[in-house]
Structures are given as structure tokens and as C-alpha cells.
């Protein structure tokens, strides 16, 4: 079945601005810039005949999609598209020691060790497992136009699944706040029409 799937990252939070790690354990709200980004996205895409909006369980995605939700669009929440769990880094401002641990983890991923993780956090394997479950759910849905709001690292991992590439290629997929990936799905084939598109911000 043919589907158009709009996948957008949440708007900016103060934690984003201050380079503080959020992950799945910090349930922060959008800041003024984030709300403006969300409104600009809504203004550009409100005329699309979306069937449903799917968000993570975290409030920053709910707020980013608030215009569509308030319009009465059916809304469902999925923990499977929550941000990656960053363990002991969550809620902390980036430091040299944290960056070193992060680089060690991503280097391990590059070498195929997808079980590597930040202490107390998720591994790439664990993140991809829950996202694969979500993709299976997406394929089974009957709607034609779906709007999804998720998070940066989760979206990077999701893009490797949709593109059928290895997990170590995650970092090739950019993810600005309210950046849009537009994907056309036909049985077992995802075709990318837009990648991290920010034209709504340029027009606002």
C-alpha cells in the first residue's frame, strides 16, 4: 500500500541550546525558538490531509505537533520512537570526559560493536530493535498520510532501517530541530523525497 510518511524532529529546547544531554530520561519542553519552529512547520503543512499523528512519549514531540493535535487529528504515542537512552549523561552539560566516552562508543559502533553504550544507557542494537518494531507497525497501518515526530538519534537510527544500511552509518543522516524527512512507502521499499528539510523555517 502506498503511503506518505512525514518524519520530523521536535523543536528546540533549552537543553538543546545549552548542549545538555536529554535522551529519553529528560522530559523537557520546547523553548520560545522551538515553539516558533513548530508553528512554522504547522503553517506550511497544515493543508496536508494527514490521517494521524504519531509521537514519542516525550512532551517535546507533543508540543511540536500541538497545532495538528489541537485541530483534532487522531494522535497516538509510542515509546518505541523515544530518544535514545544516554544513561549517566542525561541531564548533564557536555564535558570533555563525556565526549570521550561518547566517541569511544561511536568508534565501537563503527567497528561493528553495536552493544557498546554509555554507562546506564541504551546500545545501538537496543535502539534499533525498538525502532524496527515501530517500522513493522508502520508498514501494517492502513493510513495513506502519516505525520511522525521523534528525536535526533532515534531518527538517525530509523533512517538506517528505512534505507536498509548498517547501523554504523547513522551519523550520515542530519537532524536539525523540526527537520523533515518525507518518505514514500510502497511495499517493502522506502523512497526518500526530502531529507532534513527546513524550508518551513526559511518561509516563516
C-alpha atoms as a printed R data frame, in Angstrom:
    type eleno elety resid chain resno      x      y      z
1   ATOM     1    CA   UNK     A     1  0.000  0.000  0.000
2   ATOM     2    CA   UNK     A     2  1.272  3.464 -0.978
3   ATOM     3    CA   UNK     A     3  1.931  5.782  1.993
4   ATOM     4    CA   UNK     A     4  3.474  9.202  2.516
5   ATOM     5    CA   UNK     A     5  5.290  9.320  5.830
6   ATOM     6    CA   UNK     A     6  6.395 12.693  7.217
7   ATOM     7    CA   UNK     A     7  9.040 12.251  9.948
8   ATOM     8    CA   UNK     A     8 10.063 15.390 11.833
9   ATOM     9    CA   UNK     A     9 12.369 16.054 14.757
10  ATOM    10    CA   UNK     A    10 10.972 18.017 17.697
11  ATOM    11    CA   UNK     A    11 11.582 21.758 18.054
12  ATOM    12    CA   UNK     A    12 14.374 23.302 20.091
13  ATOM    13    CA   UNK     A    13 14.501 23.018 23.882
14  ATOM    14    CA   UNK     A    14 16.698 24.980 26.278
15  ATOM    15    CA   UNK     A    15 18.626 21.740 26.800
16  ATOM    16    CA   UNK     A    16 19.386 21.629 23.057
17  ATOM    17    CA   UNK     A    17 20.518 25.258 23.159
18  ATOM    18    CA   UNK     A    18 22.729 24.692 26.203
19  ATOM    19    CA   UNK     A    19 24.175 21.387 24.903
20  ATOM    20    CA   UNK     A    20 22.719 19.419 27.802
21  ATOM    21    CA   UNK     A    21 22.015 15.751 27.074
22  ATOM    22    CA   UNK     A    22 18.292 14.896 27.184
23  ATOM    23    CA   UNK     A    23 17.868 11.348 25.940
24  ATOM    24    CA   UNK     A    24 14.733  9.529 26.982
25  ATOM    25    CA   UNK     A    25 15.109 10.360 30.689
26  ATOM    26    CA   UNK     A    26 14.797 14.156 30.495
27  ATOM    27    CA   UNK     A    27 11.260 15.205 29.538
28  ATOM    28    CA   UNK     A    28 11.934 18.830 28.635
29  ATOM    29    CA   UNK     A    29  9.624 21.360 26.995
30  ATOM    30    CA   UNK     A    30 10.157 23.476 23.909
31  ATOM    31    CA   UNK     A    31 11.617 26.942 24.371
32  ATOM    32    CA   UNK     A    32 10.404 30.032 22.512
33  ATOM    33    CA   UNK     A    33 12.505 29.188 19.461
34  ATOM    34    CA   UNK     A    34 11.165 25.629 19.480
35  ATOM    35    CA   UNK     A    35  7.582 26.853 19.629
36  ATOM    36    CA   UNK     A    36  8.258 29.207 16.701
37  ATOM    37    CA   UNK     A    37  9.781 26.316 14.734
38  ATOM    38    CA   UNK     A    38  6.755 24.135 15.492
39  ATOM    39    CA   UNK     A    39  4.379 26.896 14.416
40  ATOM    40    CA   UNK     A    40  6.310 27.426 11.165
41  ATOM    41    CA   UNK     A    41  6.104 23.697 10.426
42  ATOM    42    CA   UNK     A    42  2.376 23.723 11.159
43  ATOM    43    CA   UNK     A    43  1.792 26.748  8.922
44  ATOM    44    CA   UNK     A    44  3.498 25.070  5.961
45  ATOM    45    CA   UNK     A    45  1.988 21.594  6.348
46  ATOM    46    CA   UNK     A    46 -1.453 22.153  7.912
47  ATOM    47    CA   UNK     A    47 -3.087 21.815  4.481
48  ATOM    48    CA   UNK     A    48 -1.831 18.228  4.077
49  ATOM    49    CA   UNK     A    49 -4.643 15.746  4.607
50  ATOM    50    CA   UNK     A    50 -2.902 13.801  7.376
51  ATOM    51    CA   UNK     A    51 -4.712 10.756  8.725
52  ATOM    52    CA   UNK     A    52 -2.900 10.502 12.037
53  ATOM    53    CA   UNK     A    53 -0.041 11.963 14.087
54  ATOM    54    CA   UNK     A    54  2.334  9.597 15.891
55  ATOM    55    CA   UNK     A    55  4.707 10.983 18.530
56  ATOM    56    CA   UNK     A    56  7.088  9.656 21.120
57  ATOM    57    CA   UNK     A    57  6.005  9.598 24.758
58  ATOM    58    CA   UNK     A    58  8.066 12.739 25.475
59  ATOM    59    CA   UNK     A    59  6.448 16.150 25.781
60  ATOM    60    CA   UNK     A    60  8.763 17.951 23.349
61  ATOM    61    CA   UNK     A    61  7.295 15.927 20.478
62  ATOM    62    CA   UNK     A    62  3.741 16.529 21.732
63  ATOM    63    CA   UNK     A    63  4.344 20.278 21.789
64  ATOM    64    CA   UNK     A    64  5.913 20.245 18.316
65  ATOM    65    CA   UNK     A    65  2.774 18.615 16.918
66  ATOM    66    CA   UNK     A    66  0.360 20.644 19.059
67  ATOM    67    CA   UNK     A    67 -1.169 22.524 16.112
68  ATOM    68    CA   UNK     A    68 -2.148 19.285 14.383
69  ATOM    69    CA   UNK     A    69 -3.332 17.676 17.628
70  ATOM    70    CA   UNK     A    70 -5.449 20.724 18.500
71  ATOM    71    CA   UNK     A    71 -7.004 20.528 15.028
72  ATOM    72    CA   UNK     A    72 -8.394 17.141 16.096
73  ATOM    73    CA   UNK     A    73 -6.035 14.896 14.162
74  ATOM    74    CA   UNK     A    74 -6.004 11.395 15.723
75  ATOM    75    CA   UNK     A    75 -2.918 11.153 17.961
76  ATOM    76    CA   UNK     A    76 -1.028  8.106 19.215
77  ATOM    77    CA   UNK     A    77  2.124  7.900 21.348
78  ATOM    78    CA   UNK     A    78  4.887  5.317 21.003
79  ATOM    79    CA   UNK     A    79  7.760  4.720 23.415
80  ATOM    80    CA   UNK     A    80  9.490  2.921 20.524
81  ATOM    81    CA   UNK     A    81 10.357  6.303 18.985
82  ATOM    82    CA   UNK     A    82 11.558  7.926 22.217
83  ATOM    83    CA   UNK     A    83 15.066  9.341 22.122
84  ATOM    84    CA   UNK     A    84 17.981  7.005 22.768
85  ATOM    85    CA   UNK     A    85 18.743  6.442 26.436
86  ATOM    86    CA   UNK     A    86 22.028  8.183 27.246
87  ATOM    87    CA   UNK     A    87 22.388  6.762 30.759
88  ATOM    88    CA   UNK     A    88 24.573  8.733 33.159
89  ATOM    89    CA   UNK     A    89 24.980 11.554 30.623
90  ATOM    90    CA   UNK     A    90 21.321 12.571 30.752
91  ATOM    91    CA   UNK     A    91 20.694 15.969 32.292
92  ATOM    92    CA   UNK     A    92 24.376 16.914 32.140
93  ATOM    93    CA   UNK     A    93 26.108 19.582 30.088
94  ATOM    94    CA   UNK     A    94 28.610 18.147 27.628
95  ATOM    95    CA   UNK     A    95 32.142 17.892 29.037
96  ATOM    96    CA   UNK     A    96 35.477 16.598 27.651
97  ATOM    97    CA   UNK     A    97 35.092 13.378 29.674
98  ATOM    98    CA   UNK     A    98 31.555 12.840 28.370
99  ATOM    99    CA   UNK     A    99 32.664 13.496 24.802
100 ATOM   100    CA   UNK     A   100 35.482 10.985 25.196
101 ATOM   101    CA   UNK     A   101 33.029  8.318 26.379
102 ATOM   102    CA   UNK     A   102 30.670  9.182 23.521
103 ATOM   103    CA   UNK     A   103 33.457  8.977 20.939
104 ATOM   104    CA   UNK     A   104 34.577  5.629 22.326
105 ATOM   105    CA   UNK     A   105 31.038  4.314 21.934
106 ATOM   106    CA   UNK     A   106 30.599  5.579 18.372
107 ATOM   107    CA   UNK     A   107 34.041  4.224 17.437
108 ATOM   108    CA   UNK     A   108 32.928  0.822 18.716
109 ATOM   109    CA   UNK     A   109 29.813  1.123 16.561
110 ATOM   110    CA   UNK     A   110 31.973  1.894 13.526
111 ATOM   111    CA   UNK     A   111 33.788 -1.359 14.220
112 ATOM   112    CA   UNK     A   112 30.529 -3.299 14.400
113 ATOM   113    CA   UNK     A   113 30.194 -3.471 18.187
114 ATOM   114    CA   UNK     A   114 26.573 -2.383 18.426
115 ATOM   115    CA   UNK     A   115 26.325 -3.498 22.044
116 ATOM   116    CA   UNK     A   116 28.531 -0.566 23.114
117 ATOM   117    CA   UNK     A   117 26.718  2.015 25.239
118 ATOM   118    CA   UNK     A   118 27.116  4.940 27.605
119 ATOM   119    CA   UNK     A   119 27.051  3.652 31.179
120 ATOM   120    CA   UNK     A   120 23.417  3.045 32.086
121 ATOM   121    CA   UNK     A   121 22.215  3.843 28.572
122 ATOM   122    CA   UNK     A   122 20.964  2.018 25.504
123 ATOM   123    CA   UNK     A   123 23.066  0.259 22.909
124 ATOM   124    CA   UNK     A   124 22.651  0.748 19.172
125 ATOM   125    CA   UNK     A   125 21.209 -2.766 18.993
126 ATOM   126    CA   UNK     A   126 18.588 -1.983 21.632
127 ATOM   127    CA   UNK     A   127 17.637  1.281 19.934
128 ATOM   128    CA   UNK     A   128 17.354 -0.392 16.537
129 ATOM   129    CA   UNK     A   129 15.278 -3.244 17.934
130 ATOM   130    CA   UNK     A   130 12.541 -0.950 19.216
131 ATOM   131    CA   UNK     A   131 12.645  1.150 16.057
132 ATOM   132    CA   UNK     A   132 12.319 -1.984 13.907
133 ATOM   133    CA   UNK     A   133  9.211 -2.843 15.900
134 ATOM   134    CA   UNK     A   134  7.858  0.617 15.101
135 ATOM   135    CA   UNK     A   135  8.653  0.231 11.385
136 ATOM   136    CA   UNK     A   136  6.777 -3.066 11.373
137 ATOM   137    CA   UNK     A   137  3.830 -1.264 12.920
138 ATOM   138    CA   UNK     A   138  4.060  1.491 10.294
139 ATOM   139    CA   UNK     A   139  4.000 -0.996  7.435
140 ATOM   140    CA   UNK     A   140  0.876 -2.610  8.832
141 ATOM   141    CA   UNK     A   141 -1.110  0.609  9.229
142 ATOM   142    CA   UNK     A   142 -3.811  1.412  6.700
143 ATOM   143    CA   UNK     A   143 -3.472  5.215  6.564
144 ATOM   144    CA   UNK     A   144 -2.067  6.997  3.497
145 ATOM   145    CA   UNK     A   145 -0.589 10.152  5.102
146 ATOM   146    CA   UNK     A   146  1.180  9.778  8.425
147 ATOM   147    CA   UNK     A   147  2.893 12.504 10.477
148 ATOM   148    CA   UNK     A   148  5.556 11.334 12.930
149 ATOM   149    CA   UNK     A   149  7.536 13.356 15.482
150 ATOM   150    CA   UNK     A   150 10.610 11.840 17.098
151 ATOM   151    CA   UNK     A   151 14.166 12.704 18.209
152 ATOM   152    CA   UNK     A   152 17.613 13.190 16.733
153 ATOM   153    CA   UNK     A   153 19.487  9.978 17.441
154 ATOM   154    CA   UNK     A   154 16.326  7.892 17.200
155 ATOM   155    CA   UNK     A   155 15.682  9.381 13.757
156 ATOM   156    CA   UNK     A   156 19.253  8.713 12.658
157 ATOM   157    CA   UNK     A   157 18.825  5.077 13.603
158 ATOM   158    CA   UNK     A   158 15.388  4.955 11.991
159 ATOM   159    CA   UNK     A   159 16.862  6.228  8.726
160 ATOM   160    CA   UNK     A   160 19.381  3.372  8.622
161 ATOM   161    CA   UNK     A   161 16.473  0.923  8.939
162 ATOM   162    CA   UNK     A   162 14.386  2.598  6.233
163 ATOM   163    CA   UNK     A   163 17.408  2.856  3.927
164 ATOM   164    CA   UNK     A   164 18.459 -0.729  4.722
165 ATOM   165    CA   UNK     A   165 22.022  0.287  5.593
166 ATOM   166    CA   UNK     A   166 24.267 -0.686  8.507
167 ATOM   167    CA   UNK     A   167 23.809  0.963 11.900
168 ATOM   168    CA   UNK     A   168 27.293  2.460 11.801
169 ATOM   169    CA   UNK     A   169 26.040  4.784  9.035
170 ATOM   170    CA   UNK     A   170 23.684  6.605 11.435
171 ATOM   171    CA   UNK     A   171 25.744  9.766 11.530
172 ATOM   172    CA   UNK     A   172 25.310 10.407  7.810
173 ATOM   173    CA   UNK     A   173 21.695 11.456  8.450
174 ATOM   174    CA   UNK     A   174 21.430 15.071  9.728
175 ATOM   175    CA   UNK     A   175 18.675 16.078 12.145
176 ATOM   176    CA   UNK     A   176 18.040 19.773 12.785
177 ATOM   177    CA   UNK     A   177 15.191 20.838 15.075
178 ATOM   178    CA   UNK     A   178 11.952 20.365 13.069
179 ATOM   179    CA   UNK     A   179 13.973 18.950 10.159
180 ATOM   180    CA   UNK     A   180 11.642 16.905  7.954
181 ATOM   181    CA   UNK     A   181 12.241 13.570  6.257
182 ATOM   182    CA   UNK     A   182  9.492 12.833  3.725
183 ATOM   183    CA   UNK     A   183  9.343  9.162  2.821
184 ATOM   184    CA   UNK     A   184  7.153  7.430  0.269
185 ATOM   185    CA   UNK     A   185  6.423  3.802  1.150
186 ATOM   186    CA   UNK     A   186  5.404  1.136 -1.314
187 ATOM   187    CA   UNK     A   187  5.507 -2.457 -0.102
188 ATOM   188    CA   UNK     A   188  8.963 -3.071  1.359
189 ATOM   189    CA   UNK     A   189 10.516 -0.026 -0.316
190 ATOM   190    CA   UNK     A   190 11.023  3.373  1.313
191 ATOM   191    CA   UNK     A   191 11.821  6.182 -1.133
192 ATOM   192    CA   UNK     A   192 13.163  9.434  0.329
193 ATOM   193    CA   UNK     A   193 11.721 12.618 -1.186
194 ATOM   194    CA   UNK     A   194 13.029 15.128  1.383
195 ATOM   195    CA   UNK     A   195 15.879 14.797  3.910
196 ATOM   196    CA   UNK     A   196 16.161 17.122  6.923
197 ATOM   197    CA   UNK     A   197 14.162 19.754  5.025
198 ATOM   198    CA   UNK     A   198 13.906 23.122  6.771
199 ATOM   199    CA   UNK     A   199 12.121 25.136  4.094
200 ATOM   200    CA   UNK     A   200  9.302 25.918  6.545
201 ATOM   201    CA   UNK     A   201 11.748 27.933  8.667
202 ATOM   202    CA   UNK     A   202 13.003 29.877  5.664
203 ATOM   203    CA   UNK     A   203  9.437 30.797  4.714
204 ATOM   204    CA   UNK     A   204  8.251 31.845  8.173
